[in-house]
Amino acid sequence: MLLRRFYDEKLAQASYLIGCAATGEALVVDPNRDAEQYVDAAEREGLRITHITETHIHADFVSGARELAECTGARLYLSDEGDADWKYAFAAADDAVLLHDGDRFQVGNVRIDVLHTPGHTPEHLSFVVTDTAGADRPMGVLTGDFVFVGDVGRPDLLEKAAKFRGTMEAGARTLFHSLQRFKRELPDFVQLWPGHGAGSACGKALGAVPQSTLGYEKLFNWGLATDNEQEFVRMVLAGQPEPPMYFAEMKRINKEGPRVLGGIRRPSRVPEHRLEALLAQKAVVVDTRPAGDFERAHIRGTLNVPLGRSFSTYAGSVIAYDRDFYLIVDDLCPHCVQEAMRDLALIGLDRVAGYFGRDGVEAWAARHGVEEETGEIGVAELAAQLDMGAFHVVDVRNPSEWEDGRIPGSRNVPLSRLTERLGELPQDRPLVVHCQSGARSAVALGVLQANGFANALHLRGDFAEWSRARLPAERGPSPSGVGA
């Protein structure tokens, strides 16, 4: 048996290729849309991809199962568990094999046993892997978003992201019973191969180690170590990060059937002189330069989503899915355009109408005088004027961060919800915007300025600097509801 793990650092997402060297058949589990990486890896090992499956309907990236099936001719194997609201709508049209608890299928000499592990989502499956060429007991389990290293899947996404009200506690209880069964039925020596690592919003304390064993996790993973159902429900629902806004769109796309791209293509370069007309038409233009460069000078009306590790998460939080948009990309970087396109495709932002080169845009902007900067204020100056009511302070961190410590009187509007809550923000006084260390506030300030908040200022050093200066901070939920 051959096992290959693929890991996307920006999404903190893992997918797997399992192959049988004797027959040349291979299975891919939880592929993303970059299908070429799996095809290339299989070819290097002398394998052909014959089976494709996924653990559940994903919320954090667009599934590449259909994309990979289209270019390889492999058969889809999809969950038929869960209720009617969470069935794969495209399964019949794509002639997918429907999977249920207790089913099994062969990939050459490798046996895959299907285990229904609901809780994170109703249809979630885990796959128990046995190499029958040399063993009659399982080697490992592909756990998807059910069990991670150090954590378990969050059961609140259907409610918080997909807006299915009243499902959090029921999902938590279902997850508890799935974990109890998992511990009973599988031996401690099996390896666990999870679908995410540290940095994913699919849990709150995911480890950075790529794999573990069930025995180890039973000792040190709080979710498997907890045997009291009520205590588990309380713990699993507490402190979960705010899900990015695009999670709801991912659920819809992956349930209905992602569009097959036929490869990730480079967009056309757009002449800089077209910027003026596009911005006059309120076109969305996303500047991918570093936040510091954007704050010093940027074209009025553009957004800032720096091309870095958090590019996918921030882009999915501030770019609309229902309209075309344009990019500004460093044209001296040989791979930046393709990197941006790949990252956007992985979360379903396919409507890139073209891109502008950074150097050309900067020269054009300087000639036409259409640049603006982002104003700043220091923590000492803000603290001195806070009691005077001179500013509204907007904290774009997650609610759990805000409750753990915040600037007195601040309003919590997480970056992942900013575009849908712009109407809540007052404009009678300047807004002072901050996050923990500057990355999210830079994106938020671009959104505010592009939407007419000309009086938005950046708190220099953000909340980290406020804390270092030992300035007053509040903790806990807001008694007045200001942070809601």
N, C-alpha and C positions, 0 to 999 in steps of 0.2 A: 504494500500500500504506500502511496505517496500522499503527503499532506503539504499544502502550501498556503500560507496566510498572506493576505493582501491587507494593507492598512493605510487608510487615508487620514493623514495627520490633522487636516483642517476640520473634518467631520468626526474625528476620533472613531472611525467606523471600520470594522473588520469584515472581510469576506474570505471564503475558503475554497480551495480546489482540492478535491480528494480523487485520486486516480488509482486504478488497478494496473500495475505494470505488466501483468500476464496477458490481459485482454486489450489494453490500450484505452479502455473506457474511463471517463472522468465525470465527476459531479461538481458543479459550482453552487455554493450556498451563499445567499444574500449578496448577489453581485450589485454593484452600482452601475451607472450608465457608461462608464469608461470600459466598454466591452473588449477593446483591443488588448488590454493588459492580461485578461484571462486567456484569450486565444493565443497570444504570444507565449505565455507561460506553459500552456498545454503543449504547444508545438515543440518547445525546447525539451520537454520531457518525453516526447514521442507519444503523446496522448491525444485523443479527440474528445471534445466535450459532447456528451450524450445525454446528460441529465442536468436540469437546472431547478433549484428550489429556493424557497426563502422561509424564514421562520415565522414571519407575520407581515401584516400590512404596515409598512414603515411610516414613521412620522417625521423623520429627520433628514431623509434624502430620497430622491426618486429612484425607485427600483430599476435595476438594469436587466431584470429577468427577460422581459420581452425583447429588449435590444440584443441581448446575447443569443436568445433563441433564434432571432431573425438571421443573424450572421453565421450561426453554426448548424442550424437545423435540429438542435437538441430538443428534447421533450420537456415541457414544464410540469412540475409536480407542486401543487398548491393546496394549502389548507382548506378543508371544507368544514372545519369546526367553527364554533361560535354561533351567534344568532344571525338572523337575516340581515341586520344592518351592517355586518362586517363579513360579507362574502365577496370574493373576487368576481366583479361583474363581467370580466373578459375571459374567464376560465373556459367556458363552453366554446366560445368562438375560437380560442387558441388551442383547442383540443388538449387541455391540460388534464393530467391525472389528478383526481381529487383525493386528498389524504385525510385519514381519520386516525384517532388514537388506536394503537395496536397494529396499524398497517406496517408493512415492510417492503422494501424493494432492494434489488441488487445492482451494484455498479461493478460489473465483473465479479471478482471474488470478495468485494467489500459489501457487507450487509448494512443497510440503513433501517433501523427500527424507529417508528414514529411515536412520539410521546406528546400528548396534548398537555400543555403547560400554561393554562390561561391565568390571567391576573393583570399582566402588563397590558394585554389586549385579549379579547374573548377568543380569537382564533389562533393564538400563539402555539407553535409547535417547537419541540426540541428534537434533535436527531441523534440517536445512539448509534455509534459507529463500531462495527466489529470486522476485523480483518480475518475472514474465515480461512484464508490460505494458511494461517499459522496459529489461529486461536479460536476458541469457542466461547470466549467471554469478551465483553466490550472493552475497547481501548479508551474511548472518550465520548463526549457529548458536545454537540454544537448547540449552545444554549441561547443564542440570539440575544434578546433583551430580557430574558428570564432571570438568569444568574450571571453576575459579573464577578470579577476578582474584587472581593471586599464589599460588594453591594448587591442589591437585587433590583430588578426593573421597577420603575415607578408605575403605580396603577392609576394615576390621576390625569394622564394625558387625554383620555377620551373626553373628560369634562373640561379641563383647562384649555386644550388646544382644539379639539373637534367639537366642543360645546354640547356634548351629551350630558345634560344636567343629571345630578344625582347618581353618578356612576363611580365616584371615587372610593367611597367606603366599601361598596359591594365588590369592586375590583380588588381592593386591599384584602378583603376576606378570602376571595377566590385565590389570590396570589399566595396567601398563607397556606391554604390547603394544598395547592400545587407543590409548594416547597416541602411540606410534610411528606407527601407522597414520594417526591424526588429523593428525599433522604432515606425513606424506607426501602425503595425498590432498587436502588443502584448501589454497587459496591464503592467503598471509599477510595479505591485505587483509580477510578476512572478520571481521566483528564477532562477539564472543562475548557471549552474553546468559545469564549463569549463574542458577541457582536459589536461591542464597544469597549473603549478604554477611557483613561482619564481625560477629562475635558468635555465629554459628551453630556448633553442636557437630558439624556434618558435615565439618569440616576443622579444621586447627590454626592456619592463618595467613591466613585469608581477608581480602582487601582490602575497603575501604569504598567504592571506586569502583564504580559500578553496571555498567559494561561495559568491555570492552577489545577488542583485536584479537589474532588468532592470532600475527601477527608479533611484536607486543610481548611476548606471554606466552612465546614461544619464547626471547626474550632474557632475560626477568627473572623468569619463574615457575620456581621450582626444579624442579617436577615435569616440566615440558616441556623444561627445559634439561639434565636428567640423561639420558645415553644408556647408562649402565652399569646393566644389570638388577639385579645384586646390590646395588649401592649404592642404587638407587631403592627396592628392597624394604626395606633397612635404614632409609632416611630416612623413608619414608611410614608405617612402623609405629611410629616413635619419637615420643614426646611427644604422642600424640593425647589430647584431653581425655576424661575419664570421661563416657560417654554417660548422659544422664538415664534414670532407671529406666523412665519411660513409653515409651521408644523401642520396647521389645519389644511393648508393647500396640499401638502405632501400626502396626507391621509386621503384626500379626495382623489388626487391623481393616481395614487397607487392602488386604490380600490377600483376605480373606473378603468384603468389601463393606461400606463404612460405611453406617450407618443414615441414611436421608433424614429430615431434621428438618422440612422445610417452612418454614424460617425460624428465626432465633434469637429465642426468646420470653423475655419477662421473667417471672421466677418470682413466686409470691405472697409477700406480706409476712406474717411470722409474728408473733403477739403475743409480747411479751417474757416473759410469765409462763410460757410453754411451755418456756423454756430449762431450768428445773430438772429437769423430767421427762425431757427429751431427754438431758441430760447424765447423769442417773441411769441411763438405758438405754444409755450409752456411745455415743451418737450422735456423729458427726463434725461439729464446728462449727468453721468456718474464719474467723478474725478477719482482715480485710483491712486493718486500720489500719497505719500506719508502725511499723517495728520498735521505735523509741524509746517510742512510746505503749504498745505491748504490754508491753515490759519493765517499765515503771513500774507498770502495773496491768492485769491481764487476768483473765478468768473461768477458774477452775480447769477443766482438761480441754479447753480450746480450743487449736487450732493457730493459728499466725501465718504467713500468706503475704501480705505487703504487696502492695497493688495498685499495681504499678509496672512498670518495663520487664522485670523478670525474673519476673513473676507466673506466666506460663505454665510456664516451666522449673521453678520451685520447686513449683508446684501439682502438676505431673505427677510430681514426685519424692516427695511426701509424702501425697497423697490417693489412697485406694484406688479402683479402678475398679469394684469389685463391690458397692458399697453406696451408699445415699443419703447426702447430706451437706447441711449448711446453711452459709450465709454470714452474716457480720456486715459490713455495708457502711455507709459514711458516707451517711446519708439526706439530708444537706444538699448533697450533690454530685449535680447533675441527671443526669449520665451514668454514674456509677460502677457502678450495678447492671448496666446494659446492657454496659458495658465488660468487667466481670468475666464475664458470661455469654458474651460473644463469645470472650474469651480461653480460657475453659474449653471451649467447643464446638470450638474449633480444634484442641484436643488430645484430644477425645473424652470429656471429663469431663461427661457429660450428665445425671448423676443429682442435680442440684440440687433439693432438696425444698422450698426456700423460703429467705427471707433475713430477717434482723433488722436494724432500723435502729440505727446506732451510738449516737445520743443516748439512745434508749429503753433500750438494753442497759446503757449506763453508769449511768443513773439507777436501773435495776432492780438492778444489781449492788451499787451503793452502799447501797441499802436492805437488801439481804439479806446483805451481808458475805461474798460468795463470791469476792472478788478476791484475787489473789496477785501478787507481783512476782518478777522474775528477779534473783537475787543476782549480784554482781560481785566480781571480784578484780583488783587492779592487777598490772602486770608485775613491779614491784619486789618486791611481796609474794610472788608466785608464785616468782620466781627465788630468793628467800631460803629458801623452804621446799621447793624442788624436790628437793634431795638427801635430804631427810628422809622422802620418800615419803608426804607428807601428801595428795597429790592424784593422780588419774589425769588426764592431759591428752589431750583428744580433738580432733584436727585434722580439720575437715570439708572441707578443700580437696581438689582433685584430686590423684591420686598424683604427677603430674609436679611440681606445686607443692611437695608435701611432700618429695620427693627433692631438690629444688633448695635447700631450707633449711627447718629445722624446730626446734621446741623439743626439747631432748634428752629422750629417753624417751617422746615423744608417740606416740599411737596414731592411725593414719590411717583414718578411716571417712568417705569422701566423702558429702556430703549426698545425692547421688543414690542412695546405697546404704544410708542410715541405717536406714530402716524395716525392711529385711530383715536387718539385722545388729544389731538391738537386743539380742539374746540374747548377743552377744559382750561387751557392756559390763559391767564389774564395778560392784557397788554397795556395796562395803565401805568406800570412801572417796569424798569429793566428786569429781565430774567437773568439770574446767575445760575449757570448750568455746571454740574459736576458729576463725576462717577467716582470710582475708587482711585484710579491713577491716570486717567486721561484718554484711554482708547475709546470707550463708549461715548464720553461727552463730546469728543471731536466729531463723531458721526452725528450725534444728536444736534449739535450746533449747525451743521450743514443742513439738516432737515428743517430746523427752525428758520434759518435765514432764507432758504429757498421758498418757505411758505409765508414770508412777509414779517417775521419777527426780527425786525432790524435792530431791536434793543437787547438782543441776547448776548450775554457776556460769558466767557469761560473763567471759572475759578481756577486760578493758577495753582498747580500742584494738586488740585482736586481734594477729595476727602482725606487722602493719605497725608497731605500737607497740613490740613486742619487738625488731624490727630497728632502729628508730630509737634505742632505748635501748642498742644495741650489746651486747646480752646474748648468751650463748653459743648457738650453733646447730649442728646436725648437718646433714650432706649425704649424699646417696647412698642406696641401698637399705639397709634395716635389717639388720644382720648377725644379729639375733635373731629377725627375722620379726615384731616387735611391730607394725610398720605395715601388715602385710598385711591 
